Amino acid sequence: MTEHSSPWLSSQVQSGVRIVSVLVPRIDAAAHPREAFAASIAEALGQADRRFVLDYSRVRTIDHACGILQFTFTAGQLLQGTDSRVAACLAPGHPRRAYRFAGLAQFVPDFRSPNHAAAAVARDDYPLFQG
């Protein structure tokens, strides 16, 4: 298992799927820079990982300046053209509604648990990310 973690971000491989988890209930641009999230995805791509779960299940509050939407756009930019499979995991409530309202679920499908998302992207018939 390959692992990377910080006080607010964790990245680990479980059964061939890279799970990048945001470990805080609210993402703050100053304390949780998008660049650290991007570096975690880029590092995984450098290690030839191509199956990803963006685990936002601990995030309970989002705002317009930063958060799940911005992190997902960042991941999408990095994964474009890499033949990767990617899913997201969001808790019920405002973050999931905002994610779906923004239309991100059509590009990165969302699941209710990291295990369900990981099981989906582990399948060979799960669609490649098209961005």
Order of alpha helices (4+ residues) and beta strands (2+ residues): beta-beta-beta-alpha-beta-alpha-beta-alpha-beta-alpha
